[in-house]
Amino acid sequence: MSFVAGIGGANVDTHGSSIQPVILRDSNPGHLHLSLGGVMRNILENLSRLGTKTAIFSVVGDDPYGKMLRDGCNALGMDTTHLKTLAGHRSSSYVSILDQEGDMLVAMSDMAIIKELGADFVLECLPLMQQAELVVCDANLSVEALTALTEHCSRPLMLDPVSTTWAKSMAHLAGAFHTIKPNRMELEALTGIDCSNFEGMKAACTLLLQKGCKRLFVSLGADGLYYQDNCDNCIHQATRPFSHIRNATGAGDATMAGIVYAGLQGLSPLKTVQFGMGAGLCALSAADTIDLEISTTKIEQMIKEYLL
């Protein structure tokens, strides 16, 4: 059976949701929730819940969070052969504070352990990774690891840039990735082109396609998703107003998972865009980072109800 490989961050997330408008520099009443996270790991969990076989390539510390992450991945049926435990290290963790509307106000991450995923780790994992249908990664990886991936892995590489900081650090490698899913700011960081309007976004995507990238999915938040590929397809898919936001943290990861899943099913560019957006809407409506009830049926229902 074919599988999707994922290399990058695996975190334990703490989310704080405020009950009322947040007052900065003060204690705010709300709800605190602990869950598994990490961009790449979240993508794999969504795929696993959609019935796709997955394998995780990452590192955890020898601490309670590390055990929590390993047990959680195993429970989802992920292949954890290359989920390494590093003695004396803290597992990656992430804290976010959400406002009363469910949107992220501020966040902080402690992901120093991810830098232990260097070129040597990539080369060690390569034999199994080369058997995957495709490889999903995030830009939390060191530049050395991303370079090793682009130079030695022959499988299609799909990248989530994660942030403008990480996007800038690996911009010179962008053309080596089959698919990239940035937001507007990350697209600007990858190209140096102003992406505040559609003309700028199209120019930035065209530049990355000329460098060798095959597909770009640009997250536009409430304005939907913009798609461009090397076959001259340009799609802007918008949504109706969505008033069921409970947690915006995992929407981008679910969108990427939907894009991957749709690609594995051989769906058209338009259907792939729509399926990714439907998966993202499922995540927005869930209390956790991951929608524990995500399914193809639920995604199709979101598409029917909310996509224009």
C-alpha positions in Angstrom: 0.0 0.0 0.0 1.4 3.5 -0.9 1.9 6.0 1.9 2.6 9.7 2.5 5.9 10.6 4.3 6.1 13.6 6.5 9.3 15.2 7.9 9.3 18.3 10.2 7.7 19.5 13.4 5.8 17.4 15.9 4.7 19.5 18.9 2.5 19.4 21.9 0.1 22.4 21.7 -1.5 24.4 24.5 -4.4 26.6 23.4 -5.9 29.3 25.5 -9.3 30.5 24.3 -10.5 33.7 25.9 -14.1 34.0 27.0 -14.2 37.8 26.5 -12.1 40.4 24.7 -8.5 39.9 25.7 -6.9 42.5 28.1 -3.2 42.5 27.5 -0.7 42.2 30.4 -3.5 40.8 32.6 -5.0 37.4 33.5 -8.0 36.6 31.3 -10.7 34.0 32.0 -10.8 31.3 29.3 -10.4 27.6 28.5 -7.0 25.9 28.3 -6.6 22.8 26.1 -3.6 20.4 25.5 -3.3 18.6 22.2 -0.8 17.1 19.7 0.4 19.5 17.1 3.2 20.6 14.7 2.5 21.6 11.1 3.8 18.4 9.5 2.4 16.1 12.2 -1.0 17.8 11.9 -1.0 17.2 8.1 -0.3 13.6 8.7 -3.0 13.2 11.3 -5.6 14.7 9.0 -4.5 12.3 6.3 -4.5 9.3 8.7 -8.1 10.2 9.7 -9.0 10.3 6.0 -7.7 6.8 5.6 -4.3 7.5 4.1 -1.3 5.4 5.3 1.4 7.7 6.7 4.9 7.7 8.1 6.4 10.4 10.3 10.1 11.4 10.3 10.8 13.6 13.3 12.3 13.9 16.8 11.0 14.1 20.3 12.6 14.5 23.7 12.8 12.0 26.5 10.1 13.8 28.4 6.3 13.3 29.0 5.5 15.3 25.9 7.8 13.0 23.9 5.9 9.9 25.1 2.6 11.7 24.5 3.6 12.4 20.9 4.8 8.9 20.2 1.8 7.3 21.7 -0.5 9.6 19.8 1.1 8.9 16.4 1.0 5.1 17.1 -2.6 5.3 18.0 -3.3 6.9 14.6 -1.6 4.1 12.8 1.4 6.2 11.7 4.7 4.4 10.9 7.0 5.8 13.7 10.1 3.8 12.7 11.9 7.2 12.2 10.4 9.1 15.1 13.6 9.4 17.1 13.8 10.1 20.9 16.7 12.3 21.8 18.0 12.1 25.4 18.4 15.3 27.3 16.2 17.4 24.9 12.9 19.1 25.4 10.1 18.0 23.0 8.8 20.7 20.7 5.9 22.7 22.2 3.7 25.5 21.1 1.4 27.9 23.0 -1.3 30.0 21.4 -3.8 32.5 22.8 -7.1 32.8 20.9 -9.4 35.8 21.2 -13.1 35.5 21.9 -13.8 35.0 18.2 -11.4 32.0 17.9 -8.7 33.8 16.0 -5.1 33.7 17.1 -3.9 36.7 19.1 -0.4 35.6 19.8 1.6 32.4 19.9 5.0 31.1 21.0 6.9 28.0 20.1 9.9 26.1 21.6 11.1 24.1 18.6 14.9 24.0 19.2 14.9 20.2 18.9 13.7 20.3 15.3 17.2 21.7 14.4 18.5 18.3 15.3 16.9 17.1 12.1 19.9 17.8 9.9 21.2 16.4 6.6 22.4 13.2 8.3 18.9 12.5 9.5 17.5 13.0 6.0 20.0 10.7 4.5 19.4 8.1 7.2 15.7 8.2 6.5 16.0 8.3 2.7 15.5 4.6 1.9 12.1 4.5 3.5 11.2 8.0 2.3 11.9 7.1 -1.3 9.2 4.5 -1.1 6.5 7.1 -0.3 4.0 8.4 -2.8 5.1 11.9 -1.9 6.9 13.7 1.0 5.3 16.6 3.0 7.6 18.9 4.9 7.6 22.2 6.8 10.2 24.9 6.8 10.9 24.4 10.5 13.5 22.0 9.2 17.1 23.4 9.0 18.3 24.7 5.7 20.8 21.8 5.7 17.9 19.3 6.0 15.8 20.9 3.3 18.8 21.1 1.0 19.5 17.4 1.5 15.8 16.6 0.8 15.9 18.6 -2.5 19.2 17.1 -3.6 18.6 13.5 -2.7 14.9 12.7 -2.5 13.3 11.9 -5.8 9.7 11.8 -4.6 7.5 14.9 -5.1 8.1 17.3 -2.2 5.3 19.4 -0.8 6.1 22.3 1.5 4.3 24.5 4.0 6.6 27.5 4.6 5.2 28.0 8.2 6.2 31.6 8.6 7.9 34.5 6.8 11.1 33.9 8.8 11.4 30.3 7.7 10.3 31.2 4.2 13.1 33.7 3.8 15.7 31.2 5.1 14.9 28.7 2.4 13.7 30.9 -0.4 16.7 29.9 -2.6 15.4 26.3 -2.5 11.7 27.0 -3.4 12.0 26.0 -7.0 12.9 22.4 -6.0 9.5 21.8 -4.4 6.7 20.3 -6.4 4.0 22.1 -4.4 4.1 25.0 -1.9 1.2 26.3 0.2 2.2 29.8 1.4 0.0 32.7 2.6 0.4 36.1 1.1 3.2 37.2 3.4 5.1 33.9 3.0 4.8 34.2 -0.8 6.3 37.7 -0.6 9.2 36.3 1.6 9.8 33.6 -1.0 9.9 36.0 -3.9 10.4 39.6 -2.8 7.3 40.6 -4.8 4.5 42.6 -3.2 1.5 40.2 -3.0 -1.1 42.6 -1.6 -3.2 42.2 -4.8 -3.9 39.5 -7.3 -1.5 40.9 -9.9 1.4 40.7 -7.4 0.4 37.2 -6.3 0.2 36.0 -9.9 3.7 37.5 -10.7 5.1 35.9 -7.5 3.6 32.5 -8.4 4.9 32.8 -12.0 8.4 33.4 -10.7 8.4 30.3 -8.5 6.9 28.2 -11.4 9.7 29.5 -13.6 12.2 28.3 -11.0 10.8 24.8 -11.1 7.8 24.6 -8.7 4.8 22.9 -10.2 1.9 24.1 -8.1 1.2 27.0 -5.7 -1.8 27.2 -3.3 -1.9 30.6 -1.7 -3.9 30.9 1.5 -5.9 34.2 1.6 -7.7 33.7 4.9 -11.3 34.9 4.6 -10.8 35.6 0.9 -10.3 31.9 0.1 -7.5 30.3 -1.8 -5.5 31.2 -4.9 -4.1 28.5 -7.1 -1.6 28.6 -10.0 0.3 25.9 -11.7 2.8 25.2 -14.6 -0.1 24.2 -16.9 -1.4 27.8 -17.0 -4.3 27.1 -14.6 -5.2 30.1 -12.3 -8.0 29.6 -9.8 -9.4 31.9 -7.1 -11.9 30.0 -5.0 -13.9 32.2 -2.5 -16.2 31.2 0.3 -19.4 32.4 1.8 -19.1 34.0 5.3 -18.2 31.3 7.8 -19.6 32.0 11.3 -18.7 28.7 13.0 -15.0 29.4 13.8 -14.0 27.7 17.0 -10.2 27.3 16.5 -8.2 28.8 13.6 -4.9 27.2 14.5 -5.1 24.0 12.4 -7.0 25.2 9.4 -3.9 25.6 7.2 -2.6 22.2 8.1 -6.0 20.6 7.3 -6.1 22.5 4.0 -2.7 21.0 3.0 -3.9 17.6 4.0 -6.9 18.0 1.8 -4.7 19.1 -1.1 -2.5 16.0 -0.6 -5.5 13.7 -0.4 -7.2 15.2 -3.5 -3.9 14.8 -5.4 -3.7 11.1 -4.4 -7.2 10.6 -5.7 -6.3 12.3 -9.0 -8.8 15.1 -8.7 -8.7 18.1 -11.0 -7.0 21.4 -10.0 -10.4 23.0 -9.2 -11.6 20.0 -7.2 -8.3 19.8 -5.4 -8.6 23.5 -4.4 -12.2 23.0 -3.2 -11.3 19.8 -1.3 -8.4 21.5 0.5 -10.7 24.4 1.5 -13.4 22.1 2.7 -10.9 20.3 4.9 -9.8 23.7 6.3 -13.4 24.7 7.1 -13.7 21.4 9.0 -10.7 22.4 11.2 -12.1 25.9 11.7 -15.3 24.5 13.1 -13.5 22.1 15.5 -12.6 22.7 19.2 -9.2 21.0 18.7 -6.4 21.8 16.2 -7.5 18.7 14.4 -11.2 17.9 13.6 -11.5 14.5 15.2 -14.6 13.8 13.0 -13.0 14.9 9.7 -14.1 12.7 6.7 -14.6 13.0 3.0 -18.3 13.2 3.6 -18.0 16.1 6.0 -15.5 17.9 3.7 -17.9 17.5 0.7 -20.7 18.9 2.9 -18.6 22.0 3.7 -17.8 22.5 0.0 -21.5 22.3 -0.8 -22.5 24.8 1.9 -19.8 27.4 1.9 -17.8 27.5 -1.4 -19.1 29.9 -4.0 
